[in-house]
Every structure is written in structure tokens, then in C-alpha cells.
């Protein structure tokens, strides 16, 4: 099993973009774990902590794998194409199915902190820009 754990590195918004994530407004990302999954050939899990400001917003994007987000502070708005936007607040978790175009943004004045868990294709970015 190939396992990568990064415990102390913090990526700026530019660094996040280089990891294959859409450019974000002010925010930090810290990869906690990337590991292949035994018994699930070609699949891996990524766990990433995000700390973002009140002006944080993603571009329109998809997630190639199943995405689970646990919000620990603040609130986020998730606008998945074809669905009503929803607000997820501290203590709540949500799931996004693969390949659904969406936009995420902070809706709390203090910014937000959240952890992303994604199970998806090994070696693929966890977010892929999808301009309209």
C-alpha cells in the first residue's frame, strides 16, 4: 500500500491550485493523508484540512470521486448544479457524488474550517475545474 502523510506542510491558495484544485480566495490547505486502498484497485483516499476566509469561493468544478466534507467552524454554501444551494454549518457533514458540477463558498463572517475526505481514482486531483 502506498501511503503519504503530510503533518506539517500548509499550502497557500496557489499551492492548492497546483495540486489540481481550482483557484480559491484566501485560504490554507493541509494534506493529512493520501493512501491507496487495498482491495479497491486504482482507488485512493485523500484527507485534507481547509481553513478559509470569509471571502473564500471556488470556481465551478467537479470531484472525480465521492467527497465527504465535515465542517468544524463557520458555514459553507454548496451549490450543486441542478439542486437548490444548501448551507452546511459547524458540526454538519455532507456528501457529494462524483462528477457533479458545483461551487462552494463561505457564508460565515469568521470564515470556515472543514475537512475533506475523498475516495476516488488514484493519482487524480480531488477537484477539477469545469468552466461553463
Backbone as JSON, one array per atom type, in Angstrom:
{
  "sequence": "XXXXXXXXXXXXXXXXXXXXXXXXXXXXXXXXXXXXXXXXXXXXXXXXXXXXXXXXXXXXXXXXXXXXXXXXXXXXXXXXXXXXXXXXXXXXXXXXXXXXXXXXXXXXXXXXXXXXXXXXXXXXXXXXXXXX",
  "N": [[0.85, -1.18, 0.0], [0.6, 2.17, -0.86], [1.4, 4.95, 0.95], [1.05, 8.31, 1.9], [1.74, 10.72, 4.21], [1.3, 13.93, 5.35], [2.2, 16.03, 7.76], [2.9, 18.59, 8.62], [3.04, 20.49, 6.6], [1.71, 23.38, 4.99], [-0.41, 24.51, 2.5], [-0.63, 27.31, 0.39], [-3.19, 29.27, -1.29], [-2.3, 29.29, -3.94], [-0.61, 27.06, -4.0], [-2.51, 25.1, -3.54], [-3.93, 25.27, -5.92], [-2.02, 24.22, -7.63], [-2.05, 21.58, -6.88], [-4.08, 20.59, -8.3], [-6.49, 21.6, -7.63], [-9.2, 23.91, -7.93], [-8.56, 27.44, -8.27], [-8.68, 29.35, -5.33], [-10.14, 31.82, -3.18], [-8.59, 33.63, -0.45], [-7.05, 31.27, 1.63], [-6.01, 28.27, 3.38], [-4.65, 25.01, 2.91], [-4.13, 21.74, 4.13], [-2.72, 18.76, 3.59], [-3.52, 15.75, 5.0], [-3.49, 12.99, 4.67], [-2.83, 10.69, 2.1], [-3.6, 7.8, 0.51], [-3.45, 4.61, -1.08], [-6.09, 2.22, -1.59], [-6.42, -0.93, -0.26], [-7.68, -3.78, -1.91], [-9.28, -2.32, -3.54], [-8.59, -1.73, -6.37], [-6.74, 0.77, -8.01], [-7.88, 2.89, -6.66], [-7.94, 5.57, -4.26], [-7.7, 7.25, -1.07], [-8.05, 10.59, 0.01], [-7.33, 12.95, 2.49], [-7.92, 16.11, 3.58], [-7.37, 19.11, 5.32], [-8.99, 22.25, 5.47], [-8.71, 25.75, 5.9], [-10.36, 28.66, 5.64], [-11.04, 32.03, 4.53], [-13.56, 34.64, 4.99], [-14.14, 35.44, 2.45], [-13.87, 33.32, 0.74], [-14.22, 31.34, -2.16], [-14.94, 28.87, -4.6], [-14.11, 28.1, -8.01], [-16.33, 26.95, -10.65], [-16.58, 23.5, -10.47], [-15.79, 19.93, -10.48], [-15.75, 16.86, -8.58], [-13.77, 14.06, -8.92], [-14.14, 11.76, -7.43], [-16.03, 10.2, -4.72], [-17.0, 12.55, -2.34], [-16.67, 13.68, 0.95], [-17.49, 16.02, 3.35], [-16.68, 17.55, 6.35], [-17.66, 20.06, 8.4], [-16.03, 22.09, 10.66], [-15.83, 24.62, 11.79], [-17.64, 27.68, 11.38], [-19.62, 28.34, 8.38], [-20.61, 26.92, 5.24], [-21.7, 27.41, 1.87], [-23.06, 25.26, -0.47], [-23.44, 24.8, -3.8], [-24.73, 22.74, -5.89], [-24.99, 21.84, -9.23], [-28.24, 21.83, -10.61], [-29.53, 21.46, -8.22], [-31.0, 22.94, -5.27], [-29.14, 25.5, -3.64], [-27.37, 24.78, -0.61], [-26.8, 25.23, 2.89], [-24.16, 24.39, 5.0], [-23.25, 23.91, 8.25], [-21.03, 24.33, 11.14], [-20.25, 21.25, 12.65], [-21.76, 19.73, 10.99], [-22.02, 17.39, 8.25], [-21.53, 16.61, 4.79], [-22.19, 14.92, 1.65], [-20.92, 14.57, -1.59], [-21.61, 13.35, -4.76], [-19.6, 11.81, -7.35], [-18.42, 13.8, -10.13], [-20.31, 15.92, -10.33], [-21.09, 19.1, -11.27], [-20.28, 21.99, -9.37], [-20.25, 24.77, -6.99], [-18.55, 26.13, -4.26], [-18.69, 28.12, -1.26], [-17.81, 30.39, 1.38], [-20.1, 31.31, 3.93], [-20.09, 32.48, 6.34], [-19.17, 35.09, 8.55], [-16.79, 34.83, 9.94], [-15.18, 33.18, 8.44], [-14.25, 29.76, 7.63], [-13.64, 26.38, 8.71], [-12.86, 23.17, 7.58], [-12.9, 19.63, 6.89], [-11.98, 17.58, 4.25], [-12.75, 14.48, 2.88], [-11.95, 12.28, 0.41], [-12.76, 9.63, -1.73], [-11.46, 8.28, -4.48], [-10.27, 8.0, -7.95], [-6.95, 6.83, -8.11], [-4.17, 9.0, -8.03], [-5.45, 11.09, -9.3], [-6.53, 14.54, -9.29], [-8.3, 16.05, -6.5], [-10.2, 17.9, -7.09], [-11.55, 19.28, -10.07], [-11.51, 21.82, -12.39], [-14.41, 23.12, -14.05], [-15.32, 24.97, -16.3], [-18.15, 26.87, -17.48]],
  "CA": [[0.0, 0.0, 0.0], [1.36, 3.41, -0.95], [0.81, 5.89, 1.88], [1.74, 9.58, 2.08], [1.16, 11.52, 5.27], [1.96, 15.22, 5.5], [1.68, 16.51, 9.02], [3.22, 19.96, 8.99], [3.03, 21.41, 5.47], [0.49, 24.13, 4.72], [-0.39, 25.03, 1.13], [-1.38, 28.55, 0.14], [-4.16, 29.09, -2.37], [-1.58, 28.95, -5.16], [-0.2, 25.68, -3.86], [-3.71, 24.29, -3.71], [-4.21, 25.23, -7.35], [-1.05, 23.34, -8.26], [-2.42, 20.21, -6.55], [-5.2, 20.22, -9.14], [-7.7, 22.19, -7.1], [-9.48, 25.22, -8.51], [-8.07, 28.57, -7.51], [-9.57, 29.76, -4.26], [-9.81, 33.06, -2.47], [-7.68, 33.41, 0.67], [-7.28, 30.05, 2.38], [-4.91, 27.32, 3.52], [-4.99, 23.59, 2.86], [-3.11, 20.88, 4.71], [-2.98, 17.36, 3.29], [-3.25, 14.91, 6.16], [-3.26, 11.61, 4.28], [-3.15, 10.18, 0.77], [-3.22, 6.39, 0.53], [-4.19, 3.69, -1.94], [-6.99, 1.37, -0.82], [-6.3, -2.37, -0.51], [-8.91, -4.41, -2.35], [-10.01, -1.41, -4.44], [-7.56, -1.41, -7.35], [-6.8, 2.06, -8.68], [-8.61, 3.88, -5.85], [-7.22, 6.08, -3.1], [-8.4, 8.21, -0.22], [-7.33, 11.82, 0.35], [-7.9, 13.67, 3.61], [-7.33, 17.45, 3.53], [-7.98, 20.15, 6.15], [-9.02, 23.59, 4.88], [-9.05, 26.91, 6.72], [-10.61, 29.66, 4.62], [-11.58, 33.31, 4.98], [-14.96, 34.94, 4.71], [-14.29, 35.71, 1.01], [-13.49, 32.11, 0.01], [-15.17, 30.8, -3.14], [-14.29, 28.06, -5.63], [-14.7, 28.22, -9.34], [-17.21, 25.82, -10.94], [-15.71, 22.34, -10.54], [-16.31, 18.62, -10.13], [-14.88, 15.97, -7.81], [-13.77, 12.77, -9.62], [-14.51, 10.68, -6.52], [-17.01, 10.53, -3.69], [-16.43, 13.55, -1.45], [-17.35, 13.87, 2.22], [-16.95, 17.23, 3.97], [-17.1, 17.79, 7.73], [-17.4, 21.45, 8.75], [-15.72, 22.19, 12.08], [-16.08, 26.01, 12.21], [-18.26, 28.52, 10.36], [-20.64, 27.76, 7.5], [-20.35, 26.91, 3.8], [-22.81, 27.19, 0.95], [-22.71, 24.33, -1.54], [-24.4, 24.92, -4.89], [-24.54, 21.66, -6.86], [-25.83, 22.09, -10.4], [-29.5, 21.11, -10.64], [-30.08, 21.37, -6.87], [-31.03, 24.19, -4.52], [-27.96, 25.67, -2.78], [-27.61, 24.43, 0.79], [-25.81, 25.72, 3.85], [-23.65, 23.38, 5.91], [-22.66, 24.64, 9.37], [-20.14, 23.57, 12.02], [-20.84, 20.04, 13.22], [-22.51, 19.0, 9.96], [-21.25, 16.73, 7.2], [-22.29, 16.37, 3.57], [-21.61, 14.02, 0.65], [-21.13, 14.91, -3.0], [-21.33, 12.26, -5.69], [-18.61, 12.19, -8.36], [-18.68, 14.45, -11.42], [-21.43, 16.86, -10.3], [-20.58, 20.48, -11.24], [-20.7, 22.72, -8.18], [-19.47, 25.9, -6.48], [-18.62, 26.24, -2.8], [-18.27, 29.43, -0.75], [-18.04, 30.66, 2.8], [-21.22, 32.2, 4.2], [-19.97, 32.96, 7.71], [-18.27, 36.25, 8.64], [-15.5, 34.45, 10.51], [-14.52, 32.18, 7.6], [-14.67, 28.4, 7.94], [-12.67, 25.28, 8.74], [-13.53, 21.93, 7.22], [-12.05, 18.51, 6.47], [-12.45, 16.87, 3.06], [-12.36, 13.09, 2.69], [-12.4, 11.86, -0.92], [-12.4, 8.32, -2.25], [-11.53, 8.45, -5.93], [-9.23, 7.39, -8.75], [-5.58, 7.1, -7.65], [-3.37, 9.93, -8.82], [-6.27, 12.17, -9.86], [-6.77, 15.64, -8.34], [-9.59, 15.9, -5.83], [-11.12, 18.85, -7.72], [-11.21, 19.59, -11.46], [-12.3, 22.97, -12.88], [-15.41, 22.84, -15.08], [-15.94, 26.24, -16.76], [-19.43, 26.66, -18.18]],
  "C": [[0.89, 1.23, 0.0], [0.69, 4.46, -0.07], [1.68, 7.13, 1.97], [1.02, 10.35, 3.17], [1.98, 12.8, 5.37], [1.38, 15.86, 6.73], [1.91, 17.98, 9.27], [3.13, 20.95, 7.84], [1.69, 22.09, 5.31], [0.61, 24.72, 3.33], [-1.15, 26.34, 1.08], [-2.38, 28.29, -0.98], [-3.47, 28.73, -3.67], [-1.14, 27.5, -5.12], [-1.37, 24.73, -4.04], [-4.04, 24.17, -5.19], [-3.26, 24.27, -8.05], [-1.33, 21.88, -7.96], [-3.6, 19.75, -7.4], [-6.52, 20.76, -8.64], [-7.95, 23.52, -7.77], [-8.89, 26.33, -7.65], [-9.11, 29.03, -6.52], [-9.2, 31.15, -3.8], [-8.95, 32.67, -1.28], [-8.04, 32.14, 1.44], [-6.05, 29.18, 2.42], [-5.45, 25.91, 3.44], [-3.82, 22.8, 3.4], [-3.49, 19.44, 4.43], [-2.57, 16.52, 4.49], [-2.89, 13.48, 5.76], [-3.65, 11.42, 2.82], [-2.68, 8.73, 0.77], [-4.08, 5.58, -0.43], [-5.0, 2.76, -1.04], [-6.81, -0.1, -1.22], [-7.66, -2.92, -0.92], [-9.76, -3.54, -3.26], [-8.99, -0.88, -5.45], [-7.78, -0.07, -8.02], [-7.53, 3.15, -7.91], [-7.74, 4.31, -4.67], [-8.13, 6.99, -2.29], [-7.47, 9.39, 0.02], [-8.08, 12.48, 1.49], [-7.17, 15.01, 3.68], [-8.1, 18.37, 4.46], [-7.91, 21.48, 5.42], [-9.36, 24.6, 5.96], [-9.16, 28.08, 5.76], [-11.23, 30.92, 5.22], [-13.03, 33.51, 4.59], [-15.21, 35.22, 3.23], [-13.98, 34.5, 0.14], [-14.61, 31.67, -0.92], [-14.37, 29.98, -4.15], [-14.82, 28.49, -6.99], [-15.64, 27.02, -9.53], [-16.3, 24.61, -11.16], [-16.49, 21.05, -10.28], [-15.3, 17.92, -9.22], [-14.93, 14.61, -8.51], [-14.17, 11.58, -8.74], [-15.61, 11.12, -5.58], [-16.34, 11.44, -2.67], [-17.32, 13.68, -0.22], [-16.69, 15.06, 2.9], [-17.56, 17.39, 5.35], [-16.68, 19.21, 8.09], [-17.18, 21.54, 10.25], [-15.93, 23.59, 12.64], [-16.71, 26.77, 11.06], [-19.31, 27.77, 9.56], [-20.22, 27.9, 6.04], [-21.67, 26.82, 3.06], [-22.31, 26.31, -0.17], [-23.82, 24.42, -2.58], [-24.06, 23.88, -5.96], [-25.51, 21.9, -8.0], [-27.07, 21.2, -10.39], [-30.16, 20.95, -9.28], [-30.13, 22.76, -6.26], [-29.74, 24.31, -3.7], [-28.33, 25.33, -1.32], [-26.48, 24.95, 1.65], [-25.46, 24.59, 4.81], [-22.88, 24.12, 6.99], [-21.79, 23.71, 10.22], [-20.89, 22.41, 12.67], [-21.61, 19.22, 12.22], [-21.56, 18.43, 8.92], [-22.14, 16.58, 5.97], [-21.49, 15.51, 2.6], [-21.93, 14.56, -0.73], [-20.75, 13.7, -3.84], [-20.33, 12.73, -6.74], [-19.23, 12.92, -9.56], [-19.93, 15.34, -11.46], [-20.87, 18.28, -10.24], [-21.14, 21.24, -10.04], [-19.78, 23.89, -7.9], [-19.65, 25.9, -4.98], [-18.15, 27.62, -2.38], [-18.54, 29.5, 0.75], [-19.24, 31.59, 2.94], [-21.21, 32.7, 5.65], [-18.9, 34.05, 7.77], [-16.89, 35.89, 9.16], [-14.7, 33.48, 9.64], [-15.01, 30.79, 7.99], [-13.46, 27.47, 7.99], [-13.45, 24.01, 8.43], [-12.52, 20.9, 6.77], [-12.74, 17.8, 5.32], [-11.88, 15.47, 3.06], [-12.85, 12.71, 1.3], [-11.87, 10.48, -1.23], [-12.57, 8.42, -3.75], [-10.38, 7.77, -6.64], [-7.83, 7.8, -8.26], [-4.87, 8.04, -8.61], [-4.14, 11.08, -9.43], [-6.38, 13.3, -8.84], [-8.13, 15.45, -7.68], [-10.64, 16.86, -6.38], [-10.62, 19.16, -9.13], [-12.11, 20.74, -11.93], [-13.21, 22.55, -14.03], [-16.05, 24.15, -15.53], [-17.21, 25.94, -17.54], [-19.27, 26.75, -19.67]]
}
